[in-house]
Amino acid sequence: MKYEWNSIVKSGVLDSLVNNYDALWGPYRMCCDLEEADGTIAAASLVKLGLKQNPAVEFCSVYNCVKAYLSQHPELSPGVAQLRALMAPLSANLPVAQRNDNLVELSAGQALGLALMCRLTGKRAIDQWLWRFDIEMPLRALVCALVPTLPLFPLILAPADFIELCHDFVLTYRPHSSVAFMAAWQQMQATARSEQALAGQTKLLNTPRLVHIQTTLSHINTQQAKAQFINHSYKQHLELKQNTAELAPGGLPEGQDPEEVPEIVACWAHSILTTLKAQITSGTPVLLSNTYCSTITANWLESIVQAGCAFLVNVDRREKFSTFCARLKPLFTVPTKIHFEQGPVKIKALKRTDLPQPLVQYFDELFPHSSYVVQYEHSELNNPLFFSTNLDCAVLEDFQLLQIACSDLKRTIDHVHHKMCSKNYFNCGNIDWKDLLSLIKSYGHQSNLPDFSFLGARGFNLADDFSGMLQFVSYLALR
């Protein structure tokens, strides 16, 4: 079976894993939080969280077996410790009481580790391997035993988000060799852990610290509200989830789409942004943006401002067959008071109140709280992009934050272009796997592997999978 969401649903495999679909999405639980005092996980604790009895037993059997194997091979301990550090989420060191059950955090460190494990087990289609990781409990247990800070819940993790984080890492660090790849990975994780928080730091022209988060998806259904963000500062995918019963206590009319009810969207957006802001170091600027503005509505903008955040929203694509940007472009052909130019980049800003009256009315209606219109030009783009923002571009620090955000948005555009034009996108084609795997395999691995025969005739060749992963652990232990 080719793994994708529709085929997984139709196959009925999800029904065999959980008692109800709520368990697929949460609550967020790292495996280390589920361990008993002796480091094992009891099947009963997973059943309480929504997993069915058989997959719970299967997961715990493999998880506990691998943990026992690792404890019996102390020579692997340095490698296991490095692997866990490379793949640890930034919030792993926070006490359990301080973690937010509704906030799922995925980082480039985890994404790179899972992609590498996929290749070490002889697979090439990383998206397919990640779907297997979602729904095959023995494989998930094996990987989670190596890295207990990986989540057991939610079960479903979107492959595209992981792969985008891998590409973002490569585009940022551009490692030219296998040694440079490992050094950049360690540098990225060490820098992130030193902050001990979700707050990011991007350095450009001595700018202050900034968390720049792009919304990639927002969705409400009759049971749950979800919002997804990419924090490019630390190469993180963040997902916030809420029960929609809290947003619409009175219930919805039958067949009513919650996203068509402005009051629900506004309540949800405000609640989710307040939750997100609470996770970030106090006093750190937070700027939310969307490259194509498909999911940031006027209700979102109102909520962003109420939460004490800033926004940068693409003004195009809000009207079908709109010529709106064509009307804006002539306004920026003359010199503007606020501008930035460096290399291939040009950024100009105009006060919203300085626009022609019809455009002012347009912004008043669709972009409440906007104070400036921004034109972003790059030599690699065919046309300039136009954004609306509530940042005060006349203030140097705010304008510098805008420059950081535009740089991140250009990176996102590069991702979209790469997805459209490259057949190797889901294979992380920018990574020289041949060189990297050759180096790792040169360090050898353990020959005596644990016996997984207790799984029965399930067709899971976990011994081969584990052997490939141990090559990486051995490499880390000996380098």
N, C-alpha and C positions, 0 to 999 in steps of 0.2 A: 504494500500500500504506500502510495506517495503521501507523505504527511503534509497536511494543511488543515486549517481550522474546519472547513466544511466536511472534509473526508473523515476527520477525527470524530466530529459530532455524529455523522451518519453511521460510522462503524459501531457506535454504542460503547466504545471503550471508556468514555467518561462516566457512563452509568455504572460501569463495573468498578470504578475507583472511588466514587464519593456517594454519600447518601443524598445529597442535594447539591446543586451547582454553586451555592453560596461558598462552599468549601474550596472551590477552584480559585477564588479571588482573595481569600483571606480567612481569618486575620493573619497578618504578617508574622511568621514565626521562623526564626533561624533555628537550625537543627541543634546548635549548642544550647539554646534555651530549653529544648525539650529533653535534654539528657538527664538521667538520674545521677546520683552522687558518684556512681562508679563509671560514668562516662558512656553508659549504654542508653538506648531509647526503648521504652516499653510500648508494645503495640497498643495497649489499652489507652495510652495517652493520645495516640493518633486517632483512634476510633472516636474519642471524645471530641476531637476537633473536626470530625466529619468524614474521615477516611473509612472505607469499608474494611471489614475484618481481614480478608485475605490479602489485599495489597498492603495493609498495615503490618501484618506479620511478615510478609515478603520484604518490605522495606527494612524493618528492624533486624531481621535475620542477616541481611547483607551488610547493613550499617555496622552492627555489632561485630560481625565476623572481620570486616576490614579494620575496624578500630583495634581489635585484639591482635591482628596480624602486625599492625604498625607498632603496637606496644612491645611485641616480641622481637622487633628489629630496630634497636636503638641507633644503629648506624645510619638509619634513614631519617632520624629525628631532625637534624639540621635542614635537610631538604624539605621535609614536611612543614617545618616552621617557616621557611622562606616562601613556600607555595601558599600557605595560609596568609602570610603578610601581603603577598602580591595580589591575592584575590579577596582580601577582607574589605567589607563595606566601610565607609568612613565612620558610620555610627556604631561599629562593632564594639568599641571600647566604652560606649555609654552604658550606664546601668540600665537594666531591663525596664525599670520604672520610668526612665526618661525617654525611652523609645516610643515612637508613635505607631500603634498597630495599624493605622490607616495609611501609613507612608511606606511604600515599597521603594527600596533604593538599589539600583543596579549601576555598577561602575565599569569603566573601561578595563580595570584590572580583572574583574570577574569575566568580562566578555573575552578578553585575550586568553585567559586561562582555559575557558571552555572551548574556544576555537582551537587552541593548541591541543587539548585533550582529544578533540574530534580527529585532528590530523594524525596524532600519535596512535590512534586506534585503527588507522588505515582508511578512514572515511574522508571524502572530499566535500560533499554537500553539507556545509555547516548548518544551513537552515534545517535540513532534514534531521541532523543529529540533535539539534536543539529541541525539535518537536519530540524526538524519542526521549530526551532528557525530561520533558514535561510529563509524559504519560507512561513510561516504562519504569516502574518503581525500583527494580534491581539496579538499573543503570544510575538512576538518581541517587540511590542509597550509596552506591560505590563512590560517586563523585563527592557527595556530601560528607562521607566519612573522611575523605582527604581534606575537605574544606568545610568544617561544621558551621561556619558563618553564612553559608549559602542557605536560602530559605527552603523549607519544605512546603510551607504555604506562603503565598498562593502557588498553586501547582502550575498554572499557565503563565509562561514568560514569553513575550513576543520576540521571535528570532530576529526580525528586522531591526529592533531597537539595539540588540546586542551587536549585530553586525555593523550598524552605523557607528556605534561607539568604537569598534575596532578600526574602522576607516578614519574616524576622527582622530584617533591616537596616531595613526600612521601619517595622516596629512599634517598633523601638528609637529611631531617629532622627526619625521622623515628618517628613520633609522636606515643606514646604508649597508648594514651587515647584521649577522645574527648576534654578534657581541653587542653592537650598538642597540639592537632591539631590546635585549635583556637589560642593558644599562638604562635605557629610556623608560622601560616599564618600572624598574625599581625607583628611578628618580621621580616618576609621576606619583607612585603610591606613597613614597616617603614624604613628598611635599604635601600631599593631601592629608596624610595622617597627622602631620605636624600641626595642622589647624584644629584638629579634634572637633570638627563641626561640619555642617553642610555648607557653610559659607565658602565661597570661592574667591580666588585672588587672580586677577588678570592684570598684567603689567603693560601699560602702553603710555608713553609720555608721562611717566611718574603719576599715573592716575591713582585714586584711592581704591580700596578693595570694593569689589562689585560681585553680586550674584546676578548673572544674566541668564534668565530661564526662558526658553522658547516653548510655547504650548504646541504640542504635536497632535493632540486629540482631546476633544471633550465629548462626553456622551452621558446621557441619562436614560435609564430604562425604568420599568415599573418596580424594580427591586433595588437597584444600586446606581449610584452616580460615580463616574470615574473621570479623572482628569490626568493627563500625562504631560510631563514637562521634560525638556532636556536642559540640564545645567552644563553649558559648555565650559565654564571655568574649570570644573573638575571632571569633565567627561562623565557625567552621571545621567542616568535615566531615572526620573522620579515619577511615581504614580500614586495619586491620592484617591481613596475610595470612601464612600459614605453610603449609608442606608437611606434610600429615598423616602422611607416612611417618616423620617425626621423632617424632610423638606415639604412633604404634602400630607400632613396628619389627617386631613379630611378625606384622603383618597382621590383618585382621578376618575372621571367618567370613563366608561368602558370604551376602549379604542383610542383614548386621548394620548397623544405623544407628550410626555413631560417637557420636552424641549420646545414645545409650542406654547407653553404657559410661562409668560415673562416673569411672574412672581416667583415661580419655582426656580427658574434659571438664575435669577438675581440672588435668591436665598442660597442656592447651592454654590454659586461662584464666590459669594462673600465668605461663606463658611469654609470653603476649600482654601481660599487665599489666606484667610486668617490662620488656618492650620499650618499652611506652608510657611508663612511669616514667622510663626512661633518656633519653627525648627532652625531658624537662621540666627546667627549671632546678632544680638541687639546692636542697632546703629549701623549695620551694613546696608548699603543701598541695594534695593531689589528692583530689577527692571525686567518686565515680562514683554515678550514680543512674539510675533508670528509672521513668518515670511510672506504668507499669502492671505492672511487675515480671515481664513475660512471659518475659524471657530471663535474668534474674539468679537462678541457682539457688543452693542451699547450697554447691555446689562453687565457684561464682563468689565467694561471700562469703568463703569460706576463702582463696581466692587473692588477693582484694583486700587482705585483712588481711596476708597473707604478703608482698605487694608493698609494704607500707607505705602503703597508701591508705586512704581512708575510704569508707563507702557510705551511701546514703540510699535505701531501697527501699520502695515502696508495699506495704503488707501485704495489700491486698485482691486478689481474683482468683486466689488460690492454691488455693482450694477451690471446686469447682463449687457454685453456689447457696449460697455461704457467707453466714452471718449474723455473721461475725467482727467486722466494723466496728460492727455494731449492739451488740455486747457491749462494745466499747471506748468507744463514745460516752459512756455514763453516767459513766465514770471521769473524764472531762474537764469535766463540768458544774460540778464544784466547783472553787474556785481552786487553782491549782498553784503550787509554789514557782518554777518556771522558766516564764516566759511573756514574750511580746512582743506589743505591740499598737500599730499605727500605721495610721491611715486605715482602709481596708477589710480590712486584714490582721490576723489573730490567730494566734499560734503558741504552743502549749503543749507541754511535755515532761514525761514521767513516767519514772522509773527502771523498767527492766524488772522488777527484783526487787520492786517495789512493787505489781505487778499481782496479781490473784487467781491462785492456784496453777495452775488449769487453763490459764490464758493464759501463765503462765511456762513451762509444759511445751511449749506450742505454739511459743513463741519459741525455746526451747532446740533444738527439732527443726528448724524451718524457717529460723530466722535466727541461726545461730551467730555468736558474737562481738557480737551486738547488746547495747547497754547502755541505750538509751533508746527509748521509743515517743513519736512526735511527732504532734500533731494540727495540721493546717494548715487554717485557715478563710479564705475570701475572700468578700466580699459578692456577687461575680459567680458563685460556685459554689453549686449547690443543696445540696450536702452537703460536710461536711469530708472531708479526705483524711488517712489515717493512714500513717505511715512508721516503719520500723525503722532505727536507725543505730548505728554504733559510735563516733560522736563523743561526747565527754564534754560534754553540754549544760550541766553546772554550771560549766564553764570558759567565760568570756566570749568568748574568741576563737573557740572551737569553735562556740558558739551563734550567733555572728555569721556564721560560714561557713554554717551551716544556713539562716540567713535569706536569704543570697545564693542558695543552691541552691533554696529554695522559690520565690523570685522567678523563677528560670529555669524551674522546673517549671510554674509558672502560665503562662509564655510558651508553653511547649510545648502546654499544654492549649488555649490560644487558637489555636495552629496547627491542632490536630486539629479544633476546632470550625469553624474557617474552611474546612478541607478538606471537612468534611461539609456545610456550609451554603452555600458559595459556588461557583458555576459558573465563576468567574473565577480560581480558585486557580492553575491551571496557566498563566494568562496574567498572573500577578503584578498582579492588578487594583488593588492599593493604590498602584501607581505611575501617575502622570499621564503616560502615554506621549505623548499628543497634544502637550502643552505641551513636553515634553523633546525630542521629535523635531523639532518646529517650530523650536525654538531651534537645534538642531544643524544642520539643513538650511539655515538662514539664512546659515551660514558658507561654503557652497559646497563643491566638491571638485574633484579633478583630472579633467580631461577626457580626457587621453591615458592610457589604461589598458594594462596588459601584454596581450600576445596569448596566449590560452590555447588556440589552435587545435591545439596538439600533443596535446591530450586526445582528439582525434577526435570522432566523433559519439556522445558519451556522454550528451548531454542535460544536462550541467552548465553552467549559465549563470553561471560564476564572475565574469565581467566585471561583471554587475549586482550580484552579492553584494559584490565588492570595492569597487565604486563607493559602495555604501551605507556600508560600513565606513570608507572614506576620508573620508566626510563627518564622521565622529566624530573621526578623526585630525586633519583640518583644523581642526575646532572647537577641539580641545585645543591645537593649534599656535598659534592666533591669539588665544585668549582671554587 
